[in-house]
Amino acid sequence: MSGLRKVGASFVVPGPSGVAVRDRLKGLAAGDEKVLRMVGDHLGSLASQDLQARCAAGADHDSERWARRKRVLTAESSSRWAGSLTKATHDLWALARRGLAAHIRQLEAGVSTIRHRLSLTLGEKGSKRAPGGYRSRREWHAKARRMGVLEDRLAAAKADWAAGRVRVVRGGKQLLNTRHHLEQAQLTEPQWRARWKAARRFLQADGESGKRYGNETIRVSPDGQVSIKLPAPLAHLANAPHGRYLLAARVSFAHRGETWRDRVETNRAVAYRIHEDTGRNRWYLTASWTIPPVQSVPLSGVRGGGLIGVDTNTDHLAAWRLDVHGNPVGAPRRFDYTLTGTTQHRDAQVRHALTRLLHWAGRHHLAIAVEDLDFTAETSREKHGRHKRFRQLISGMPVARLRARLVSMAAELGIPVVAVDPAYTSRWGAQHWQKPLTSNNRRISRHDAAAVAIGRRALGHPVRRRTAPPPHDRSDRAGHRTVQARPGTPGREGPRPRIPGPRTRSVPPGRGANAGDQNVQHHLGRSTERRFWQQDSLPLSL
């Protein structure tokens, strides 16, 4: 046990801090779309200039430079548009900075692993905690060259970090690379150009409490009427007073519509974003706002009535209900999803699986226990070597998307979510629960057993079914030897049943048939000592 890593404590996951709803802008006139494109292109060019200025400042950026940037943007748009532009630029730069830090950590881990394996002799075996040496001289030479490449990348990344330099693509690096692979993406150059322009437009505004309907830049009335404050160079396009442009389309949020309407009627802050889907030729408006943190239920209260343990996999969720003592109840459940096709299709599959899981938990008024997974540093080939399929398996698991969806959807339904440490749940679950739960009529998979292990860890029970007897005298003086049975449980002193297997293969048939029958053994208080008894006569030889 000394080689095992320490298992962290379970905790109740806090709810989301904000919500976002979206609705389609139906019935837009051709003139409305033209104005939206003109405004988005103009503000997008300003966003690109501001991002360039922010990246040039690097880590030496201060409030004075921020004020100077905002004054430049205000002259070309408005004060509120300038505030939204600078905030978006800061968020984008900070995101790139965090990505650079994660890239440096991954490079350091790769270099450290290769250096360790190069220091070992060829063919030296490794352990569970550290890999062994390379198998051949050819592989050793190839990895030595790769270590040099990784060291060069690491030095360049650290130099960028020290200089405060980041690399950002407005519109997305993936879409930019698609330009060189139009045939594989099944796109023409005009189609890609339309997507690229739409991705680089800027039509989003932060809310402001106390102002009319919670936003002065993009204003949406309670009846769904949308108006936009035009930038100064485009003020001549206004069709409403005070330099505003009124859209012909109206919005009505089907989801959280009453909550949104209550906010705008009381002039509380609501942020809006307008974007175009060029593939469908549609325009959408997204409203978002922050919500106060929900008071989470204490862990002791969540454990009161049992819970549902869930094991996350690449194509399904394996779930099993457990009572308060950690015993599986009923049959395991499986919620399938497929991660093929478009992003919208994959997201819909995940949401559908989570909806079925949450409805099942809601019917029984139970919490959900999941693993606190994070595979950001577990997909490198230096760590897993030639196990390409295993790396693809880890990379394909929708950890971040599923976790975010589960927390937000569970908070909406009032279902607590408990996060547990994922250490050894699959291994110990299969070791201690897969075989005992398997019967002739029910086959238990390794994932079902892992769900039981996750649920028991969330309930505060050990994963294994029995603990060893007390170490000093193997009696009950230092405590009972099982973790399920309590001192007052009848039959808790009974021996374990004899299960045929590798350890009892050499035992003759019938041997130990009465091992579990206490009535045929001479124990104090058993029925064998209450039978009629008569002493035999003495032998004549005495």
N, C-alpha and C positions, 0 to 999 in steps of 0.2 A: 504493500500500500504506500510505501514511501515514495515510489516513483510516480504516483498519480498526482495530477494537479488539483488544487483546492477548488471545491465546488462553491460557487457564489450563492448568495441568498436570493430567494424568490421575492418578487415585489409586484405590486399592482400597477399596471401601466397607466399613467395619467392620460386623460382625454385630450383631444385636439384643442389647439388654441385659436383656431379660426375655421371658417367654412367658406365655400365657394359654390355658387349656383350659376347655371348657364342657360340661355334661351336663344333661339334663332331670331334674327331680325327679318321677319317675313314682310313681303310687300315693299321692298326697297325700290325706289325709282332709279332709272339710269343716271339721273343727275345726282342722286344721293350717293350711289356707288362711286361716281367720279369724284365727288367732294371728299369722300372718305379716303380714297386712294391719294388724292393730292395732299390732304392733311397728314396722312400716315407717312408718305414719302418725305415730306418736308421735315416732320419731326424725327423721322428715322435718320436723315442726314445729320441733323443736329445731335442725335444720340451717338452717331459714329464719331463726330468731331469731339464730343465730350469724353467718350471712352478713350480716344487717342490722347487727349490731354491728361486724363487720369492715369493712364498707363505710363505716360512720360514722367509724371511726378513720382511714381514708384512709392517706396516706403517713406519718402520725405513729405508726403502730402499732409497739409494742415488746414485749419479752418480758413486762413486767409486765401489760400489757393482755391478752396471750395467756393468762397464768396466771389472770387474773381471769375470762376467758371460760370457761376449762376448769373452774374451780371451780363456776361456775353450771351448766354442763352435767353435771358429775359428780353433783350433787345430784338431777338428774332422770333419770339413766340409770346410768352406772357410770364408773369412771376410764378403762377401755379404750374404751368407747363414746365418751367425751368426746374422747379422743385421736384416734380415727378421724374424728369430726365436725370437729374443728378443722383437721386435716390436709386434709380434703376442702374445707373453706372456703378455706384458704390457696391450694390449687391452683386453685380456681375464680376467686378474685380475681386471681391472677397471670395466668391465661389471659385474663381480660377486660382486664387491663392491657396485655398484649401485643397483643391485638386493637385496643385504642385507639391504640397506637403505630403499628400498620400502617395504620389508618385515617387518621391524621395524615399519614403519608408519602404515601399515595395522594392526599389532598386537596392537599398541597403540589405534587405532580407535576402535577395537573390545573390548578391555578392558574398555575403557571409556564408550562405549555404554552399556555394561553389568552392569558396576558399577552404572550408572545412573538409569537403570531400576530396579536394586535390591534395590535402595534407596527409590523407590516409593511403595505405598501400593498395595496389590493385586487387580487387576481389575481396577486400576486407568487409566482413558483415557489419551491418548496422544494428541499431536497436529501435525500440518504439519511440524513443525520444530524439534520436539523431540518425541521419542516413549513413550508410556505409560508403566505402570507396567505389570508384568507377570500375566497371567490369573489364575494360580493355584499354590498351594504350591509345588506341585511336579515339575512343570516347574521352579519355583524359585530355588528349591534345585539343579536341574540339571544345571541350568545356573550358580549357585554359584560354582559348581565344575568345570565347563568349564572355568570360569574366573580364577580359580587357575591354570589350565593347561596353559592358554594363558599367565598368568603372569610369569610362569616358562619359557615358550618359549621366552618371551620378555626379561627376564633377561639374558638368554643364548645368544640371538642375540645381545644384547647390549654389553655383555662381548666380543663376537667375534669382534664387531665393534671397541671397545676400544683397543683390542690387534692387530687389523689389520688382523684378520684371516678370510679367505674366503674358501668356499667349491666349488671346480670346478671339473668337470668330462670331461676329453678330450675324445671326441667321442659322448658326449651327455648323460644326465641323463636318458632321455626317452628310448634311445636304450639300456642303461645298465639295466634298469628295465624290458625291454622286454625279457631279458635272463631268467627271472623267470616265464614268461607267454608265452612260445613258442607256445602252442596249440591255445591260443586266437589270437596270431599274425599270425598263420598259417605258421610258420617257423620251419625248422629243425635246430639242433645245428650247423651243418656245414654252413648252409646259414646265420645264425646269426653271426657266427664267421667271415665269409667273410665280412659282413657289418661292424662289429666292427673294423676289421683291416683296411678296407677302410676309415672309419670315422676318425681313429687315425693317418693316414698317413699325412705327411706334404710335400706338393709340391706347394708352393706359394712363389713368389719373388716380392719385391717392385721394381718399376721402378726408373730410374735415368736419368735425362735429361743430354744431352751432350754425353752419351755413345751410342754405336752403336745400332740402332733400339730402343733406349730407355730402354734397360734392358740387363745387362750383364749375369745374372744368367739363366733366361729362355728367350731365344732370338727367336723372330719370324720375319722373313724377310717379306718384302712387298708382295712377291709371295706366302707366307704361309708356308715356311719351318721352322720347329721347332727344336731347339737344346737346350740342357741342360748342364750347367756346373756341372760336377760330383763332389761330395764331395771327399776329399783327400783319405779316405779308399777305395773308389770305382773307383779311377782314372784308374785302369787297364781295366775297361769296355769301355773306350772311343773308338769311331770309327771315330773321327775327331780330327784335331790338337788342342792343348792347353787344353787337358783334357775334351773335349766336346763330348756329345753323340747326334748324329743326328737321328731324328725319320723319319720313312718312310712315315708317314701320313702328309698331308698338310691341312691347315685350310683356310677357306674363309668366312669371316663374312658376312652374308646376311644383317644383320641389322647394320647400321652405319659403313659399310665396308669402304666407302670412307673417313670418318672421321678418322678411325683407320689407314688407309694407309697413310694419310697425316701426322699423328703424327710419325709413325715409319720412314717415309722417311726423316723427319726433326729431327730425334733423340730426340724426346720429351718423357718424362717418361710415361711408360705404365706398369702396374702391371699385372701379370699373375698367374693363379691358374689351376692346373691339378688335376682332381679327377676322380674316377671310380664309375660308377653306376653298382653295382653288380647285381641288379635285372634285368637289361637289358643287362648286359655284354658289356657295352660301356664305352669309355673314352671321357671326355670333357675337353676343354680348355676355360677358362673365362678370358677375357681381361677387364681391368677397368682403368679409368683415371679420374682425376679431371677436371672440367670445370670452367671457370670464372663465377662469379655470374651474372645472367641476370638482367638487369635493369628493375625492376617491374613497371607496369603501376600504376600511382596514383589512389587512390580510386575514386576521382571525375571523372577521365577519364573512369573508368570501368562502373560507373553508367550512363554514358551519353546516351546509347541506350537501357537501361533495362538489364535484365539478366535472368538467369534460377535458380530458387530455387530448391534444391534437398534435400529430406529427406531420410536418410539412415535407412534401416530396415534389419531384419535378412534374408529376402528372395527376396528383390527387392529394387530398387531405385524409389521413387516417385518424379517426376519432373513436374514443371509448369513454363511456360514462363510468365514474368511480364514486363510491359512497364516501362518507366522512372517514371511514377506517382505511381507505385506500384499496378496497376490493372492487374488481370490475363488476359492473351491473349490466345485465342484458347482453346484447351482441354488439360487436364493433360496427361502426359506420364508415363508409367510404364516400367522399365527395370528389368526383372526377372533374378535371378541366384539361384543356389542351392549349399549349402555348405555340401554336402555329398560326400563320396568317398575319394580318395587319395588327398594328398596335391596338386599335380599337377592339378588334376581335379578341385579342388576348386579354385585354382589360375586362371585357364583358364576361369572359369565361371565369376569371378570378372572382369577379363580383357575384356571379351566379353561384359558384361553389360556396363563397362566404355567406351568401344569403340563406342557403339551405342549412348551413351549419348554425347560424345565429337563430334561425327559426326553431331548430331542434333544441338549442339551449334555452330559448325563451319559453318554450312549452313546459320545460321542466324547472324553470327558474334557477338555472345553474350558471356558474362562471365558466370561463374558458381558459385553459392553461396552454401556452405555446412556448417554444424555445426562443430565447433571445439570440437569434442567429445573426451573424455578421461575417460574410464571406469576402470582405474586401481584400484581405491578405492571404486567402487560402486557395487562390486559383493559379499561382505561378507554377511554371513547369519545373523550376528549381526545387520546389518543395515536394512535388508529387512525381517528379521524374517522368518515366514513360507512360504513366497512367493518364493517357490523353482522354479516354472516355470518362474517367473519374473527374478530370478537370472540367470537361464539358458538362458533366452532371451537376457539379457544384455551380458553375456559371449559369446554368439554365434554370436554377431554382429562383422563382420570383420573390426573393426574401423581402426586399425593401417595398415593392409594390403591395405584396400581400400584407405585410405588417401595417403599412399606412392605411390600407383599406379596412383591415380588420378593426383597428383601433377606432377609426372614425365611424364605421357602421355600428360597432358595438356600443359606442357612446350614445349614438342616436337611439338605440333600443334600451339603454340602461343596463347593459350586460357587462360586468367587470371582466377584465382580461389580466391574467397573471403571467408574468414572464419568468422563466426558470433558466438556470444555467444549462446549456446543451451538452455539457461534458458527459460522455459515456452513456447517454440515454439509449441509443440504439444498441450498443454492445451489451449493456447490462439488462436491458429489456428483453433482448433475445435470449440471454443466458438464464434469466430467472423466471420469465413469464411465458415465453413462446411455447415451450413443451407442456407445462402444466395446463395451459388453456386450450391446447389442441385436443380434439376428440375425433371420434369416427365420423361425426356429422358436421364438424366445423374445423376448417383449416385456418390457423392463425398465422398471419404473415409477420415478418420481422418489424414492419411498420406499425402493425397493431400492438405488438408488444412494446415498441418504443412509446406509443401513446399512453400505455399504462404507466411506464416509467416516468414520463413527463408529468402525468397527473399525480402520481405518488410524491414526486419531488415538490410539486406545488402545494400539496397538502401537508408537507412537513414530515412525511414518512420516508424511511430509506427505501431504495429501489428493490433490494433483495427481499425475498419472502420470509427468511428466517435469519436470526442472528446466532452467533456461536454461543455455547453455554458460558457461564462465568469462568474466567480464566484460572482462578486459584484452585478450586476444588470441584468444579463442574457440578454444582448443586444449585438449589434455589436460594441459598442463603444470601447471595449477592444480587439476586434479581432473576426474573423468569427468563427462560431461554428463547421464547418466541416474541415476535413484535406485534402479532395480531391479538393473541389471547391475553386477557387480563387475569389478575389473580382470582377473581370470582367466577371465571368461565368454567362451566362443567366440562370435564373430559380434557382439560388442558394438560394433564400429566400423561396422556396416552402417547405411546411411541409412534414414530413415523411409520407409515405403511410400507410394506416391501413391494417395490415397483420393479418388475423384471427389466433387466437392462445389462449393460456391460459388467456392472459390479456384482451382479447376482447370477451371472450366466453359469457358473460352476456349482451352484447350490443344487442339490438333488431335488427332484419334484416332491412337493409336500413339506419340505423343510421350512419351518417358520410360519406354517399356516395359521397357528394360533398365537403369533407374536403380538397381535394387537388385541387379543381377547384377555382382558384382565381377570375374567372369572376362572380361568384355568391356571392362574399364577397365584402364589401364596403371598398376598399383600394384606396388610392389616386392614380390616374392615370390609374385605371383599366377601362375596357370597360363598366362596369355597370354604371359608372358616366358620360359616354358620350352618354347615351340613351336620347330620347326625354322625357322631364319632364314638367309637368304642375301642378300648385298648385290647390288643391281642394278648393271649395267654403267654406266660413265660415258657421258654423252651425247656424240655426235660433235662437237657444236659446240665442245667444250672442246679 
